[in-house]
């Protein structure tokens, strides 16, 4: 029938260290991306006849960390998640449609530093992303975000002890977002720019 059923994916104790030297345009894991990319791409456009039939019910993450050091572009960041539980009711990556019954995450950290700015090249693609996302309940606990731009002196920090959102929907193509009930407990924001 061409249907894929995934009951649960659990990822535990993962640490990825991605880097790029100041004089190189390729990342240290570029060989993996090249292996999956394959050879030359077929540019024949096929008619989109049916959505992928994927059932993906639960995602569990525990102690997942990422360190990203891009000395070429001047960005350094670390991201970590202590725990995530996601109960999924829609998973259609081919149509960019995702739905969650419940999503809870705790121990989230994101720390970024910009050390230089590369010129922004114009892009030809101006189409909006067709992302559709819905969620019944979202809960975030112990979130710490810190960003420092060493080029212009800007600093931003945000700490959230607890955030709950009920009934969320997002439609990027239609430029429409809806948030139901929001509960925020103990949060702080710090921002400075010269």
Wavefront OBJ file of the C-alpha trace (Angstrom):
o trace
v 0.000 0.000 0.000
v 3.062 2.276 0.115
v 2.401 3.416 3.692
v 5.151 3.940 6.253
v 4.256 3.496 9.951
v 6.669 4.810 12.586
v 5.493 4.209 16.129
v 8.269 5.957 18.041
v 11.693 7.477 17.448
v 13.875 7.919 20.542
v 17.218 9.711 20.411
v 19.433 9.859 23.497
v 22.879 11.276 24.311
v 23.693 12.753 20.896
v 26.411 15.360 20.410
v 27.124 16.837 16.977
v 30.091 19.117 16.398
v 29.845 20.913 13.040
v 32.607 23.267 11.977
v 34.024 25.180 9.045
v 37.447 26.801 8.856
v 37.849 30.505 8.125
v 39.354 29.789 4.694
v 37.004 26.969 3.617
v 33.466 26.950 2.222
v 32.800 23.309 3.194
v 31.783 22.034 6.622
v 33.488 19.099 8.326
v 30.439 16.899 7.575
v 30.156 17.968 3.923
v 31.169 14.491 2.762
v 28.035 13.038 4.384
v 25.771 15.540 2.621
v 27.537 14.822 -0.675
v 27.032 11.076 -0.222
v 23.286 11.487 0.276
v 22.948 14.102 -2.472
v 24.111 11.644 -5.131
v 25.208 12.629 -8.611
v 23.637 15.069 -11.008
v 19.971 15.725 -10.439
v 17.252 14.922 -12.929
v 15.509 18.206 -13.698
v 12.390 16.533 -15.131
v 9.356 17.783 -13.229
v 6.838 15.064 -12.423
v 3.223 15.797 -11.595
v 2.500 15.662 -7.865
v -0.196 13.005 -7.661
v -0.443 11.931 -4.026
v 0.898 12.808 -0.621
v 3.346 10.515 1.115
v 1.568 8.118 3.439
v 3.600 8.380 6.629
v 2.333 7.728 10.123
v 4.764 9.039 12.761
v 3.330 8.919 16.287
v 5.968 9.847 18.869
v 9.365 11.573 19.073
v 11.501 11.424 22.227
v 14.757 13.369 22.603
v 17.025 13.198 25.630
v 20.323 15.052 26.068
v 20.796 16.246 22.492
v 23.504 18.859 21.867
v 24.815 20.681 18.816
v 27.934 22.818 18.556
v 28.239 24.826 15.358
v 31.444 26.758 14.687
v 31.476 28.580 11.359
v 34.655 30.656 11.238
v 34.095 31.319 7.528
v 30.750 33.121 8.043
v 31.508 34.282 11.584
v 28.805 32.409 13.514
v 29.288 30.246 16.563
v 26.421 28.639 18.435
v 25.559 25.822 20.759
v 22.105 24.351 21.225
v 21.007 21.754 23.710
v 17.802 20.029 24.700
v 17.486 18.026 27.895
v 14.116 16.403 27.095
v 11.479 16.524 24.346
v 8.286 14.510 23.991
v 6.180 15.062 20.873
v 2.932 13.218 20.151
v 2.429 13.638 16.420
v -0.903 13.483 14.586
v 0.205 14.656 11.122
v 3.550 14.165 9.394
v 3.691 15.031 5.693
v 7.190 16.387 4.978
v 6.541 16.333 1.215
v 3.656 18.810 1.704
v 5.233 20.657 4.680
v 2.276 19.727 6.902
v 2.924 18.868 10.546
v 0.583 18.459 13.488
v 1.109 17.756 17.172
v -1.327 16.724 19.880
v 1.187 17.520 22.623
v 4.739 18.892 22.634
v 6.754 19.289 25.824
v 10.397 20.316 26.083
v 12.643 21.174 29.003
v 16.220 22.272 29.499
v 16.520 24.166 26.218
v 19.594 26.300 25.641
v 20.653 28.342 22.634
v 23.801 30.475 22.719
v 25.012 32.312 19.615
v 27.776 34.741 18.787
v 28.327 36.598 15.510
v 31.893 37.722 14.881
v 31.710 39.025 11.310
v 29.165 39.798 8.621
v 29.314 38.451 5.092
v 27.632 40.371 2.272
v 24.073 39.220 1.619
v 23.642 37.895 -1.901
v 20.252 38.432 -3.564
v 18.118 35.352 -4.075
v 15.826 34.788 -7.012
v 13.254 32.718 -5.105
v 10.626 34.951 -3.485
v 7.880 32.354 -3.046
v 6.496 31.882 0.450
v 7.139 28.605 2.232
v 4.059 26.367 2.300
v 4.491 25.326 5.931
v 1.331 24.274 7.785
v 1.679 23.493 11.488
v -0.898 22.790 14.195
v -0.516 21.869 17.857
v -2.947 21.123 20.642
v -0.699 21.763 23.645
v 2.850 23.141 23.714
v 4.841 23.290 26.931
v 8.345 24.709 27.307
v 10.275 24.678 30.596
v 13.655 26.152 31.514
v 14.554 27.888 28.250
v 17.692 30.061 28.023
v 18.519 32.065 24.875
v 21.589 34.244 24.542
v 22.789 36.117 21.445
v 25.762 38.448 21.131
v 26.776 40.285 17.973
v 30.432 41.270 18.303
v 30.248 43.256 15.046
v 27.612 45.811 16.081
v 27.579 45.295 19.866
v 24.002 44.040 20.136
v 23.134 41.696 23.013
v 19.916 39.738 23.655
v 19.099 37.273 26.420
v 15.826 35.603 27.337
v 15.023 33.164 30.117
v 11.659 31.411 30.306
v 10.836 29.278 33.323
v 7.529 27.989 31.915
v 5.510 28.691 28.757
v 2.257 26.972 27.787
v 0.342 27.514 24.546
v -2.958 25.790 23.755
v -4.336 25.471 20.208
v -1.694 26.746 17.813
v -1.960 26.944 14.043
v 0.501 28.370 11.541
v 0.083 28.771 7.785
v 3.144 30.503 6.312
v 1.876 30.504 2.735
v -1.324 32.237 3.844
v 0.603 34.443 6.289
v -1.729 33.372 9.075
v -0.919 32.405 12.663
v -3.218 31.709 15.583
v -2.331 31.130 19.227
v -4.985 30.109 21.728
v -4.460 30.432 25.475
v -0.943 31.474 26.502
v 0.496 31.122 29.993
v 3.952 32.532 30.795
v 5.468 32.048 34.251
v 8.659 33.823 35.310
v 10.431 35.189 32.260
v 13.147 37.782 31.787
v 14.437 39.614 28.724
v 17.597 41.655 28.363
v 18.414 43.662 25.242
v 21.082 46.218 24.509
v 22.379 47.826 21.339
v 24.825 50.718 21.109
l 1 2 3 4 5 6 7 8 9 10 11 12 13 14 15 16 17 18 19 20 21 22 23 24 25 26 27 28 29 30 31 32 33 34 35 36 37 38 39 40 41 42 43 44 45 46 47 48 49 50 51 52 53 54 55 56 57 58 59 60 61 62 63 64 65 66 67 68 69 70 71 72 73 74 75 76 77 78 79 80 81 82 83 84 85 86 87 88 89 90 91 92 93 94 95 96 97 98 99 100 101 102 103 104 105 106 107 108 109 110 111 112 113 114 115 116 117 118 119 120 121 122 123 124 125 126 127 128 129 130 131 132 133 134 135 136 137 138 139 140 141 142 143 144 145 146 147 148 149 150 151 152 153 154 155 156 157 158 159 160 161 162 163 164 165 166 167 168 169 170 171 172 173 174 175 176 177 178 179 180 181 182 183 184 185 186 187 188 189 190 191 192 193 194
